[in-house]
Amino acid sequence: MTSTRTVLVTGGNRGIGYAIAQQCVEAGHRVAVTARSGEGPEGTLTVRADVTDGKSLDNALAEVEDALGPIEVVVANAGITRDTLLMRMSDEDFETVINTNLTGVFRVVKRAIKSMVKGRFGRVILISSVVGLYGSPGQVNYAAAKSGLVGFARSLTRELGGRGITANVVAPGFINTDMTDQLSDEQRASYLQAIPAGRFAEPSEVAKVVTWLASDDAAYISGAVIPVDGGLGMGH
């Protein structure tokens, strides 16, 4: 039986973030999600925030802590893509993705960590991607941001590991979400061929790894990169 915690999931209104929030509610946690639009699953508190806007995050975190108590678990999931080959990628395509997917994580975690340091307990869980370490043509910006999360989590572990705080990275592969629904049959077949498991994952399979990392059972795991990719990126 794990302790009940206050959990904040960024980008919890759809896809993997929604599944993580849902799973955390089922595990008995008090759960808030940030979203620019839409709502989190039933049983969660949805607060409006944009991870590229520090002021909106200050307001959102204050609202969460007023309603649910000090944040003990933060799941940094909000992310965007602007895919195109490097030769065609504009400065803005690169900067926008880094600002949301990497600097956005910094903004959220920096604010959430204060209550964890005070309470001498914390779980920082960063949602990366198999692409962060495996690479992918057309995703130089996305891969750079997602691999940056590994150095982030490991540096945070060295800073705060002695205070009951862990920082880990979950690296999903291909997951059945709106994003993969847009693939052509040809792309889908080619990706499936590269995945030893021979299938895409369900969002709940990522969510279960996250809830485990948030639990008391995972107290001695920190600075780890846990792939949930059916073997696609083995060893990367």
Backbone bond lengths (Angstrom), bond angles and torsions (degrees), N, CA, C in turn:
res aa  C-N    CA-C-N  psi(-1)  N-CA   C-N-CA  omega(-1)  CA-C   N-CA-C  phi
1 M - - - 1.481 - - 1.530 108.47 -
2 T 1.310 115.76 120.28 1.462 119.23 -179.41 1.527 109.91 -90.30
3 S 1.323 116.57 155.64 1.460 120.46 178.14 1.524 110.08 -69.06
4 T 1.335 115.40 153.30 1.463 120.62 176.31 1.522 108.63 -82.88
5 R 1.313 116.51 129.64 1.468 121.58 -175.34 1.528 110.80 -126.11
6 T 1.332 115.44 163.07 1.467 121.25 171.01 1.526 107.73 -92.51
7 V 1.323 115.73 119.87 1.466 122.87 -173.41 1.527 109.85 -116.41
8 L 1.329 116.06 135.54 1.467 121.48 173.50 1.527 108.53 -118.08
9 V 1.337 116.51 124.89 1.471 122.28 178.17 1.526 107.95 -115.80
10 T 1.335 117.72 120.77 1.472 118.75 176.71 1.527 109.53 -83.43
11 G 1.324 115.38 144.12 1.472 119.64 -178.77 1.512 111.21 64.19
12 G 1.340 116.26 44.77 1.467 120.42 -174.23 1.506 115.20 -93.86
13 N 1.341 116.57 17.43 1.467 119.70 -176.70 1.529 113.71 -94.52
14 R 1.354 117.48 -7.62 1.475 118.33 178.07 1.528 110.36 -160.38
15 G 1.326 114.41 169.68 1.471 121.46 173.14 1.513 114.83 55.22
16 I 1.328 114.96 -135.48 1.469 121.30 -175.41 1.534 110.68 -64.31
17 G 1.337 117.25 -40.72 1.467 120.69 -179.32 1.521 111.97 -60.80
18 Y 1.330 115.98 -40.98 1.472 121.76 178.73 1.538 109.54 -62.71
19 A 1.326 115.86 -45.51 1.478 120.58 -179.48 1.526 111.05 -63.94
20 I 1.343 116.83 -38.31 1.474 120.58 178.88 1.529 109.62 -64.30
21 A 1.334 116.13 -46.08 1.466 120.08 -180.00 1.532 110.65 -60.72
22 Q 1.326 115.44 -43.45 1.473 121.30 179.48 1.528 111.17 -60.45
23 Q 1.324 115.70 -46.21 1.466 121.46 -179.18 1.534 110.82 -63.88
24 C 1.330 116.85 -37.99 1.473 120.87 179.26 1.529 110.99 -66.96
25 V 1.334 116.80 -37.35 1.470 120.57 175.68 1.528 109.01 -62.93
26 E 1.337 116.14 -45.75 1.468 120.45 -179.78 1.525 111.82 -62.31
27 A 1.344 116.55 -28.95 1.477 120.45 178.59 1.533 111.37 -80.29
28 G 1.350 116.08 -1.60 1.465 119.74 175.05 1.515 114.83 94.42
29 H 1.337 117.54 7.98 1.468 120.10 -179.09 1.535 111.67 -81.26
30 R 1.326 114.71 161.21 1.475 121.66 170.34 1.526 105.72 -88.74
31 V 1.313 118.15 120.43 1.468 120.32 -167.86 1.531 112.25 -124.36
32 A 1.330 115.11 131.51 1.469 121.60 171.59 1.517 107.85 -120.20
33 V 1.322 116.00 147.84 1.466 120.35 174.77 1.524 108.66 -125.36
34 T 1.336 115.71 145.79 1.466 119.22 169.46 1.518 107.15 -97.07
35 A 1.327 114.51 145.03 1.464 120.16 176.76 1.514 108.18 -153.66
36 R 1.328 115.65 145.18 1.466 118.91 173.13 1.522 109.75 -80.26
37 S 1.343 115.91 -28.70 1.470 121.39 175.53 1.518 107.38 -153.50
38 G 1.336 116.61 167.68 1.462 119.80 -179.68 1.512 111.83 75.92
39 E 1.331 115.51 -175.22 1.464 121.56 -175.04 1.523 110.24 -131.50
40 G 1.313 115.58 155.43 1.462 121.06 172.40 1.521 109.84 -77.68
41 P 1.338 116.89 177.23 1.466 119.83 -179.92 1.531 112.52 -66.35
42 E 1.311 115.24 166.71 1.465 121.90 178.55 1.532 109.83 -57.10
43 G 1.320 115.63 137.75 1.464 119.82 179.14 1.516 113.22 92.01
44 T 1.353 117.02 0.26 1.468 119.92 178.17 1.530 109.49 -110.62
45 L 1.313 114.86 159.04 1.467 121.77 172.28 1.528 106.87 -97.76
46 T 1.329 117.38 123.47 1.473 120.48 177.38 1.519 109.38 -98.89
47 V 1.324 116.41 126.83 1.471 120.66 176.08 1.524 108.32 -119.88
48 R 1.323 115.91 143.52 1.459 120.79 179.95 1.524 110.07 -79.51
49 A 1.313 116.74 126.79 1.468 120.22 176.86 1.510 109.32 -161.53
50 D 1.319 114.36 152.63 1.452 122.79 175.61 1.526 105.15 -124.57
51 V 1.340 117.50 122.60 1.474 119.92 -174.42 1.527 113.19 -67.41
52 T 1.353 116.63 -9.48 1.469 118.38 176.95 1.533 111.14 -91.44
53 D 1.330 116.85 0.09 1.462 121.68 -175.76 1.535 109.75 -124.06
54 G 1.336 115.19 102.50 1.465 121.02 -176.28 1.515 113.62 -56.83
55 K 1.338 117.46 -39.51 1.470 121.70 -178.29 1.522 110.63 -63.65
56 S 1.333 116.19 -41.80 1.471 119.42 179.76 1.533 110.34 -65.16
57 L 1.332 116.50 -32.70 1.469 119.94 177.79 1.530 111.09 -72.05
58 D 1.327 117.40 -39.66 1.471 120.27 176.21 1.525 109.99 -55.85
59 N 1.329 115.93 -47.16 1.473 120.76 -179.18 1.525 111.50 -65.58
60 A 1.340 116.03 -42.68 1.470 120.45 -177.92 1.525 111.16 -63.98
61 L 1.342 116.38 -45.68 1.468 119.23 -178.08 1.531 111.41 -66.94
62 A 1.331 116.27 -36.68 1.477 119.63 176.88 1.533 109.80 -62.26
63 E 1.341 115.80 -41.34 1.470 121.02 179.75 1.534 110.83 -63.86
64 V 1.332 116.51 -43.14 1.469 121.21 -179.94 1.530 110.04 -64.10
65 E 1.322 117.19 -46.93 1.472 120.12 -176.19 1.523 111.47 -67.95
66 D 1.338 117.14 -33.79 1.469 120.42 175.61 1.522 110.75 -63.48
67 A 1.327 115.57 -41.09 1.471 120.32 -174.89 1.526 113.27 -82.72
68 L 1.322 116.87 -39.41 1.474 119.98 -168.80 1.525 114.76 -119.10
69 G 1.332 117.04 -9.21 1.467 120.27 -177.26 1.517 111.08 99.11
70 P 1.347 116.84 175.08 1.472 121.33 -176.83 1.530 112.01 -55.54
71 I 1.332 116.11 138.29 1.467 121.13 179.72 1.530 109.29 -70.76
72 E 1.328 115.80 129.17 1.468 121.05 -179.27 1.524 112.35 -113.54
73 V 1.324 115.57 -23.69 1.474 121.13 179.96 1.519 107.44 -132.39
74 V 1.329 117.25 127.18 1.469 119.61 174.11 1.527 108.38 -121.36
75 V 1.327 115.28 129.70 1.465 121.64 177.25 1.525 107.02 -114.21
76 A 1.335 115.55 108.41 1.469 121.11 -178.07 1.519 108.23 -88.85
77 N 1.327 115.42 101.12 1.458 121.25 -172.98 1.524 112.90 -118.90
78 A 1.339 118.29 -23.79 1.474 120.86 -174.59 1.525 110.37 -57.22
79 G 1.314 116.31 133.35 1.468 119.48 -179.43 1.519 111.79 -162.56
80 I 1.328 114.94 159.91 1.469 121.09 178.30 1.522 108.94 -135.60
81 T 1.320 116.30 166.59 1.474 121.07 172.15 1.520 109.07 -127.61
82 R 1.328 115.09 149.81 1.474 122.65 170.51 1.525 105.18 -141.30
83 D 1.333 115.76 73.63 1.461 121.13 -170.36 1.524 112.66 -77.24
84 T 1.318 115.27 130.14 1.463 121.99 170.46 1.529 107.85 -171.57
85 L 1.309 117.63 155.30 1.469 120.24 -178.76 1.527 110.54 -63.38
86 L 1.316 116.43 149.09 1.471 121.98 -175.54 1.534 112.17 -51.33
87 M 1.333 116.48 -42.91 1.463 120.08 -177.25 1.529 112.08 -60.54
88 R 1.323 115.60 -25.46 1.476 119.39 -178.32 1.525 112.04 -104.08
89 M 1.320 117.17 -7.13 1.472 120.83 -173.26 1.529 110.38 -73.71
90 S 1.312 116.81 127.55 1.470 120.03 178.53 1.528 109.15 -81.95
91 D 1.322 115.88 161.88 1.471 120.29 174.59 1.526 109.31 -54.88
92 E 1.325 115.63 -39.99 1.471 119.95 -177.41 1.534 111.22 -66.81
93 D 1.336 117.73 -39.22 1.474 121.19 177.25 1.527 110.03 -57.60
94 F 1.332 115.73 -41.08 1.460 120.14 -178.33 1.533 110.48 -73.30
95 E 1.317 115.53 -50.06 1.463 120.42 -173.91 1.531 112.54 -65.01
96 T 1.332 116.83 -37.41 1.468 120.75 -178.92 1.528 110.90 -64.07
97 V 1.329 115.95 -43.12 1.473 120.21 -179.90 1.532 110.76 -67.85
98 I 1.320 117.72 -43.30 1.472 120.61 177.91 1.529 110.00 -63.00
99 N 1.324 116.93 -41.18 1.464 121.11 -177.35 1.527 112.28 -62.96
100 T 1.329 116.38 -38.15 1.469 119.86 178.59 1.529 111.53 -82.34
101 N 1.340 117.08 -51.07 1.463 121.29 -166.98 1.529 114.23 -83.79
102 L 1.329 117.33 -18.65 1.470 119.61 179.83 1.531 110.94 -121.31
103 T 1.334 117.16 -57.83 1.461 119.04 178.97 1.528 110.06 -64.86
104 G 1.320 117.65 -33.21 1.470 121.85 176.83 1.517 111.33 -60.39
105 V 1.321 116.64 -38.32 1.473 121.33 177.60 1.533 109.76 -65.78
106 F 1.326 116.15 -43.52 1.464 120.41 176.47 1.531 110.26 -56.13
107 R 1.345 116.63 -47.69 1.474 120.06 -177.53 1.526 111.34 -59.81
108 V 1.319 116.88 -44.02 1.474 121.07 -177.29 1.531 110.57 -69.08
109 V 1.333 115.85 -50.49 1.473 119.73 -174.17 1.523 110.76 -66.25
110 K 1.320 117.14 -40.54 1.470 119.83 179.48 1.528 110.82 -56.65
111 R 1.331 116.27 -40.23 1.464 120.45 -179.11 1.526 112.12 -76.07
112 A 1.326 116.92 -38.29 1.472 120.63 -175.98 1.529 112.38 -74.99
113 I 1.323 116.31 -24.87 1.468 120.56 -171.91 1.533 112.99 -70.14
114 K 1.340 115.77 -23.90 1.471 119.25 -175.95 1.525 112.34 -56.78
115 S 1.331 115.78 -47.64 1.469 119.01 -178.54 1.530 111.15 -69.89
116 M 1.329 116.99 -28.56 1.473 120.00 179.29 1.529 110.53 -69.49
117 V 1.328 116.36 -41.78 1.470 120.82 179.20 1.533 109.04 -62.33
118 K 1.336 115.13 -43.01 1.466 120.36 -179.71 1.530 110.79 -63.21
119 G 1.342 115.67 -42.54 1.464 120.40 -176.90 1.515 114.08 -85.25
120 R 1.330 116.76 -4.53 1.474 122.95 -177.76 1.533 112.17 53.66
121 F 1.322 115.25 36.60 1.469 121.37 172.99 1.519 107.31 -152.94
122 G 1.317 116.48 136.33 1.462 118.62 175.74 1.511 112.04 -168.23
123 R 1.336 113.74 149.07 1.460 120.82 173.41 1.527 107.01 -129.88
124 V 1.313 115.84 116.85 1.461 121.31 175.66 1.530 106.32 -108.74
125 I 1.327 115.90 118.04 1.469 120.58 -176.36 1.531 107.82 -123.95
126 L 1.319 115.42 117.46 1.459 121.46 -175.32 1.528 109.25 -105.77
127 I 1.326 116.39 126.92 1.465 119.42 -179.56 1.529 108.53 -90.98
128 S 1.318 115.01 108.93 1.463 121.96 -179.67 1.524 107.70 -99.88
129 S 1.314 117.50 -138.16 1.464 122.28 -178.98 1.520 108.59 -166.12
130 V 1.326 116.99 151.36 1.461 121.04 173.02 1.530 110.10 -54.52
131 V 1.340 116.50 -30.81 1.465 122.10 -178.69 1.534 111.38 -63.74
132 G 1.330 117.27 -27.82 1.461 121.40 -179.21 1.515 113.27 -58.27
133 L 1.335 117.16 -33.55 1.463 120.68 -177.84 1.527 112.32 -113.41
134 Y 1.315 116.48 -21.82 1.465 122.24 -175.77 1.526 110.54 -91.59
135 G 1.356 115.17 -30.69 1.464 120.47 -177.73 1.515 111.39 82.83
136 S 1.334 114.97 158.10 1.455 119.63 179.06 1.523 108.61 -161.42
137 P 1.332 118.45 129.25 1.465 119.74 179.13 1.531 110.03 -60.53
138 G 1.318 116.22 137.18 1.456 120.32 -179.96 1.515 113.92 87.09
139 Q 1.348 115.91 2.39 1.465 118.61 -176.80 1.536 112.32 -131.51
140 V 1.319 116.34 37.19 1.468 120.19 178.70 1.533 110.52 -56.28
141 N 1.336 117.00 -43.09 1.466 121.29 -179.04 1.527 111.79 -66.66
142 Y 1.326 115.79 -48.78 1.473 122.30 -178.13 1.540 110.72 -64.31
143 A 1.339 116.44 -46.02 1.469 120.76 -178.97 1.528 111.18 -64.25
144 A 1.349 116.76 -39.44 1.465 120.61 179.32 1.528 110.42 -62.34
145 A 1.339 116.09 -43.73 1.470 120.25 179.29 1.522 110.98 -65.44
146 K 1.328 116.51 -45.15 1.462 120.58 -175.38 1.531 112.32 -70.14
147 S 1.333 117.62 -33.87 1.471 118.56 175.99 1.523 110.02 -73.80
148 G 1.340 117.18 -29.51 1.455 120.99 176.78 1.521 112.87 -59.44
149 L 1.324 116.93 -27.37 1.471 120.86 179.79 1.529 111.98 -65.58
150 V 1.323 116.75 -25.98 1.471 120.00 179.38 1.531 109.86 -67.63
151 G 1.332 116.42 -48.79 1.467 120.01 177.57 1.517 111.45 -62.90
152 F 1.325 116.25 -35.15 1.468 122.25 178.06 1.529 109.76 -60.96
153 A 1.337 116.73 -53.55 1.472 121.38 -176.62 1.529 111.25 -63.01
154 R 1.329 116.25 -39.24 1.469 119.21 -176.89 1.519 111.46 -72.49
155 S 1.318 117.71 -36.00 1.464 120.49 176.54 1.527 110.34 -68.53
156 L 1.331 115.86 -39.63 1.467 120.28 178.51 1.526 110.92 -64.25
157 T 1.326 116.14 -38.81 1.468 120.78 176.69 1.526 110.29 -59.15
158 R 1.329 117.13 -42.74 1.473 120.00 -179.86 1.530 111.55 -69.69
159 E 1.325 116.96 -30.36 1.469 120.13 178.94 1.524 112.22 -75.66
160 L 1.340 116.61 -42.54 1.474 119.61 -167.47 1.526 114.96 -121.98
161 G 1.328 116.22 6.91 1.471 119.92 -177.34 1.520 114.05 -57.86
162 G 1.330 117.06 -28.44 1.470 120.70 -177.92 1.519 113.41 -82.06
163 R 1.327 116.75 0.81 1.473 119.39 -176.87 1.527 112.65 -113.07
164 G 1.317 116.46 23.99 1.461 119.60 178.12 1.513 113.72 76.23
165 I 1.341 115.82 18.61 1.473 120.49 -177.82 1.526 109.28 -113.28
166 T 1.331 116.33 130.34 1.470 120.50 175.16 1.525 108.86 -112.34
167 A 1.327 115.91 154.73 1.471 121.62 176.66 1.524 107.86 -137.82
168 N 1.313 115.69 117.94 1.465 120.62 -177.07 1.523 111.61 -133.17
169 V 1.337 114.30 161.78 1.460 121.69 -178.57 1.526 108.75 -118.54
170 V 1.320 116.33 132.35 1.468 121.42 172.28 1.526 106.42 -108.58
171 A 1.331 116.47 129.00 1.467 121.18 -175.74 1.530 110.38 -117.31
172 P 1.340 116.66 89.76 1.465 119.26 178.59 1.527 111.85 -69.62
173 G 1.322 115.16 152.07 1.463 121.63 170.68 1.520 108.54 -95.12
174 F 1.328 117.05 -133.74 1.463 120.34 179.37 1.525 109.92 -82.17
175 I 1.323 114.79 123.37 1.465 121.71 -176.07 1.524 107.94 -120.10
176 N 1.326 116.76 143.51 1.465 120.39 176.93 1.534 110.06 -71.00
177 T 1.324 116.60 95.24 1.472 122.30 177.84 1.531 107.86 -138.68
178 D 1.346 115.67 -179.29 1.475 120.53 176.93 1.525 110.92 -52.84
179 M 1.343 116.13 -36.24 1.461 120.50 -175.34 1.536 111.22 -65.39
180 T 1.341 116.45 -45.26 1.472 119.12 -178.72 1.529 111.39 -76.68
181 D 1.332 117.69 -22.73 1.471 120.57 176.82 1.525 111.14 -61.95
182 Q 1.332 116.32 -24.14 1.466 120.23 -177.06 1.537 112.97 -83.07
183 L 1.325 117.49 -4.76 1.471 119.95 -179.57 1.523 110.55 -70.70
184 S 1.330 115.86 146.50 1.477 119.35 174.52 1.532 108.24 -74.69
185 D 1.344 116.44 162.52 1.473 121.08 179.38 1.526 110.47 -57.97
186 E 1.331 115.04 -37.28 1.470 120.88 -179.21 1.540 110.93 -65.19
187 Q 1.347 116.09 -46.03 1.478 120.26 178.26 1.526 110.22 -62.60
188 R 1.327 115.26 -45.06 1.472 120.58 -178.87 1.533 110.60 -57.96
189 A 1.338 116.47 -46.36 1.471 121.19 -178.96 1.526 110.69 -62.91
190 S 1.336 115.96 -40.04 1.463 120.26 -178.52 1.531 110.94 -67.54
191 Y 1.342 117.15 -41.29 1.469 120.53 178.46 1.531 111.17 -66.96
192 L 1.333 115.81 -42.53 1.473 119.77 -179.02 1.525 111.45 -61.15
193 Q 1.327 115.59 -33.83 1.462 120.84 179.30 1.537 110.86 -64.58
194 A 1.332 116.29 -31.95 1.473 121.05 -177.15 1.535 112.81 -82.98
195 I 1.338 116.99 -13.15 1.473 120.55 -176.30 1.525 109.38 -96.78
196 P 1.348 118.26 114.71 1.463 119.54 -179.36 1.532 113.85 -53.21
197 A 1.342 117.40 -34.87 1.470 120.22 -179.70 1.532 112.04 -69.65
198 G 1.347 117.07 -17.00 1.461 120.82 175.68 1.522 115.35 72.60
199 R 1.321 116.79 16.71 1.472 120.05 178.67 1.520 109.73 -155.51
200 F 1.336 116.74 163.15 1.459 121.71 170.62 1.539 107.36 -83.76
201 A 1.334 116.34 158.07 1.468 120.56 178.85 1.523 110.66 -87.31
202 E 1.314 115.52 160.78 1.462 121.19 169.73 1.525 108.03 -89.21
203 P 1.339 118.68 147.98 1.462 120.72 178.23 1.538 113.05 -53.58
204 S 1.334 116.47 -33.34 1.480 120.26 -178.97 1.533 111.65 -63.73
205 E 1.334 117.11 -25.86 1.468 119.48 -179.72 1.529 111.01 -71.62
206 V 1.316 116.65 -31.18 1.472 120.91 173.55 1.529 108.75 -73.62
207 A 1.333 115.67 -43.43 1.468 121.36 -176.78 1.532 111.94 -59.61
208 K 1.319 117.04 -36.79 1.473 119.75 -178.35 1.534 111.29 -67.63
209 V 1.326 116.75 -34.85 1.475 120.28 176.47 1.526 109.56 -66.63
210 V 1.324 116.29 -40.47 1.470 120.85 -179.96 1.525 110.62 -64.43
211 T 1.337 117.42 -45.39 1.477 118.82 -178.76 1.525 110.73 -65.76
212 W 1.316 116.63 -32.54 1.463 118.45 176.11 1.532 110.72 -66.35
213 L 1.331 117.20 -44.54 1.473 120.48 178.29 1.528 111.73 -61.05
214 A 1.344 116.25 -30.04 1.467 121.13 179.88 1.525 111.96 -78.40
215 S 1.320 116.92 -12.46 1.470 120.84 -172.87 1.527 112.41 -83.04
216 D 1.311 114.93 167.97 1.472 121.35 176.82 1.534 111.12 -63.47
217 D 1.336 116.67 -27.77 1.474 120.82 -177.38 1.529 112.74 -64.69
218 A 1.345 117.02 -22.85 1.475 120.41 -174.68 1.526 112.42 -100.40
219 A 1.330 117.19 23.00 1.474 121.20 -173.06 1.528 113.62 -63.05
220 Y 1.337 118.22 -23.29 1.469 120.36 -175.37 1.530 111.73 -104.95
221 I 1.332 116.02 15.05 1.461 119.99 177.77 1.520 107.80 -110.30
222 S 1.322 116.44 118.92 1.459 119.86 179.01 1.523 109.97 -152.36
223 G 1.320 115.84 145.81 1.466 120.94 -177.96 1.515 112.67 73.94
224 A 1.339 116.60 15.58 1.471 120.51 -177.92 1.523 111.02 -91.23
225 V 1.329 115.12 152.14 1.468 121.23 170.75 1.526 105.67 -113.88
226 I 1.317 116.17 114.92 1.468 120.31 -176.63 1.527 109.02 -107.84
227 P 1.337 117.30 111.03 1.460 119.42 179.88 1.531 111.09 -78.95
228 V 1.329 116.39 140.37 1.462 121.59 171.72 1.527 104.20 -127.41
229 D 1.346 114.82 74.12 1.469 118.76 -167.61 1.522 114.15 -137.92
230 G 1.344 117.06 14.46 1.465 119.80 177.55 1.526 113.52 63.72
231 G 1.351 116.22 19.37 1.474 120.44 177.87 1.521 113.91 92.91
232 L 1.334 118.16 2.91 1.464 121.41 -175.60 1.530 112.81 -58.10
233 G 1.324 117.50 -45.40 1.475 120.22 -172.43 1.511 113.89 -103.84
234 M 1.323 118.64 22.03 1.466 122.84 -171.20 1.527 115.07 -37.84
235 G 1.334 114.80 121.79 1.456 120.28 174.25 1.504 114.92 82.65
236 H 1.335 118.32 -4.38 1.457 119.99 -178.54 1.523 110.19 -83.20
